[in-house]
Amino acid sequence: MAIGASLIVLFAILGAGALVVTGAGVARFFGADDAADGFPAVRGDQMAYMRRVRMRNLAWAEREAGRRSQLQG
């Protein structure tokens, strides 16, 4: 009983995918600690500031989208 070429290619792709997922899991488990990535810890006031900036930018984008839809509609 011979296995078709398409089935061999499918098995190769599935095997490669399994190898990638396994490798990613091992790297995540044994990888470096996130706290030791060279970036300083984020302070609470900095997080609050960035939240305000994101909300301001979101409000601006919503206003712009509303203006454009009124002009097109």
Rosetta silent file (secondary structure, phi, psi, omega in degrees, C-alpha in Angstrom):
SEQUENCE: MAIGASLIVLFAILGAGALVVTGAGVARFFGADDAADGFPAVRGDQMAYMRRVRMRNLAWAEREAGRRSQLQG
SCORE:     score description
SCORE:     0.000 S_00000001
   1 L     0.000  118.946 -177.258    0.000    0.000    0.000 S_00000001
   2 L   -96.857  142.750  176.677    1.640    3.219   -1.139 S_00000001
   3 L   -91.528  134.083 -179.562    1.095    6.579    0.483 S_00000001
   4 L   -69.120  158.526 -179.515    0.324    9.370   -1.951 S_00000001
   5 H   -63.053  -36.524  179.657    2.613   12.355   -2.391 S_00000001
   6 H   -63.687  -39.246  179.931   -0.077   14.728   -1.101 S_00000001
   7 H   -68.094  -36.719  177.418   -0.387   12.756    2.116 S_00000001
   8 H   -64.873  -42.581  178.424    3.377   12.835    2.664 S_00000001
   9 H   -63.976  -41.838  178.185    3.404   16.609    2.196 S_00000001
  10 H   -61.062  -45.196  177.852    0.498   16.948    4.626 S_00000001
  11 H   -62.529  -38.098  178.356    2.317   14.862    7.248 S_00000001
  12 H   -64.628  -42.375  179.081    5.470   16.953    6.767 S_00000001
  13 H   -65.993  -44.568  178.198    3.530   20.191    7.281 S_00000001
  14 H   -63.188  -40.302  177.688    1.767   18.837   10.363 S_00000001
  15 H   -64.463  -41.879  178.054    5.053   17.570   11.794 S_00000001
  16 H   -64.074  -40.417  177.783    6.740   20.929   11.208 S_00000001
  17 H   -63.440  -42.494  178.249    3.834   22.721   12.900 S_00000001
  18 H   -63.841  -38.877  178.671    4.017   20.392   15.890 S_00000001
  19 H   -64.928  -41.228  178.840    7.765   20.964   16.126 S_00000001
  20 H   -64.479  -45.480 -179.561    7.306   24.756   16.069 S_00000001
  21 H   -63.790  -42.269  178.660    4.608   24.648   18.763 S_00000001
  22 H   -64.177  -44.407  178.606    6.717   22.351   20.938 S_00000001
  23 H   -62.128  -40.343  178.608    9.792   24.540   20.490 S_00000001
  24 H   -65.113  -39.758  178.353    7.830   27.675   21.377 S_00000001
  25 H   -64.758  -42.983  178.540    6.491   26.004   24.509 S_00000001
  26 H   -65.331  -42.430  179.352    9.937   24.891   25.629 S_00000001
  27 H   -64.382  -38.523  178.790   11.399   28.345   24.926 S_00000001
  28 H   -67.981  -38.790 -178.472    8.594   29.987   26.869 S_00000001
  29 H   -71.761  -44.523 -176.210    9.023   27.630   29.806 S_00000001
  30 H   -99.833    2.892 -176.574   12.827   27.766   29.988 S_00000001
  31 L   -69.563  179.673 -179.108   13.274   31.234   28.502 S_00000001
  32 L   -68.450  153.618  177.871   14.549   34.345   30.215 S_00000001
  33 L   -69.394  138.518 -179.469   12.526   36.016   32.921 S_00000001
  34 H   -63.696  -30.433 -179.230   10.389   38.910   31.641 S_00000001
  35 H   -71.672  -19.409 -177.622   11.578   41.120   34.504 S_00000001
  36 H  -100.545   28.555 -177.275   15.186   40.692   33.367 S_00000001
  37 L   -85.618    1.647  176.615   14.600   41.997   29.827 S_00000001
  38 L    96.481   -7.334  179.160   16.564   45.196   30.457 S_00000001
  39 L   -95.588  139.711  178.014   13.562   47.501   30.741 S_00000001
  40 L   -70.882  157.761  178.732   12.888   49.266   34.035 S_00000001
  41 L   -66.290  143.680 -179.260    9.658   48.538   35.861 S_00000001
  42 L   -84.077  129.478  179.563    6.771   50.840   34.928 S_00000001
  43 L   -81.411  161.650 -179.145    5.619   53.093   37.735 S_00000001
  44 H   -63.031  -40.064 -179.289    1.963   53.708   38.532 S_00000001
  45 H   -68.789  -33.461  176.900    2.033   57.370   37.541 S_00000001
  46 H   -67.864  -40.061  177.797    3.572   56.507   34.178 S_00000001
  47 H   -63.379  -40.295  179.402    0.854   53.909   33.569 S_00000001
  48 H   -65.582  -41.385  178.599   -1.826   56.486   34.431 S_00000001
  49 H   -62.254  -46.355 -179.363   -0.249   59.029   32.072 S_00000001
  50 H   -64.810  -33.694  176.670   -0.091   56.556   29.199 S_00000001
  51 H   -64.364  -42.266  177.284   -3.727   55.612   29.813 S_00000001
  52 H   -62.457  -41.657  179.627   -4.715   59.288   29.536 S_00000001
  53 H   -63.305  -44.775  179.441   -2.728   59.612   26.301 S_00000001
  54 H   -62.393  -42.451  179.915   -4.381   56.513   24.812 S_00000001
  55 H   -66.066  -39.395  177.597   -7.853   57.743   25.781 S_00000001
  56 H   -63.943  -43.155  178.689   -7.151   61.198   24.317 S_00000001
  57 H   -66.508  -37.173  177.884   -5.943   59.651   21.062 S_00000001
  58 H   -65.191  -43.134  178.491   -8.961   57.342   20.946 S_00000001
  59 H   -62.758  -41.282  177.909  -11.329   60.288   21.444 S_00000001
  60 H   -61.898  -44.230 -179.249   -9.538   62.203   18.677 S_00000001
  61 H   -64.661  -38.358  177.844   -9.801   59.236   16.311 S_00000001
  62 H   -65.420  -41.017  177.363  -13.515   58.853   17.071 S_00000001
  63 H   -63.068  -44.480  179.700  -14.129   62.549   16.347 S_00000001
  64 H   -63.034  -41.351  179.308  -12.221   62.309   13.070 S_00000001
  65 H   -65.106  -37.737  178.098  -14.122   59.192   12.042 S_00000001
  66 H   -65.451  -41.167  178.068  -17.417   60.939   12.821 S_00000001
  67 H   -63.779  -43.282 -177.609  -16.468   63.965   10.714 S_00000001
  68 H   -66.646  -38.716 -179.238  -15.462   61.810    7.777 S_00000001
  69 H   -70.065  -31.650  177.293  -18.671   59.774    7.907 S_00000001
  70 H   -69.787  -37.798  179.476  -20.740   62.999    7.983 S_00000001
  71 H   -69.412  -35.409 -177.627  -18.886   64.362    4.957 S_00000001
  72 H   -81.362  -29.001 -173.685  -19.312   61.126    3.007 S_00000001
  73 L   -82.863    0.000    0.000  -22.933   60.494    4.048 S_00000001
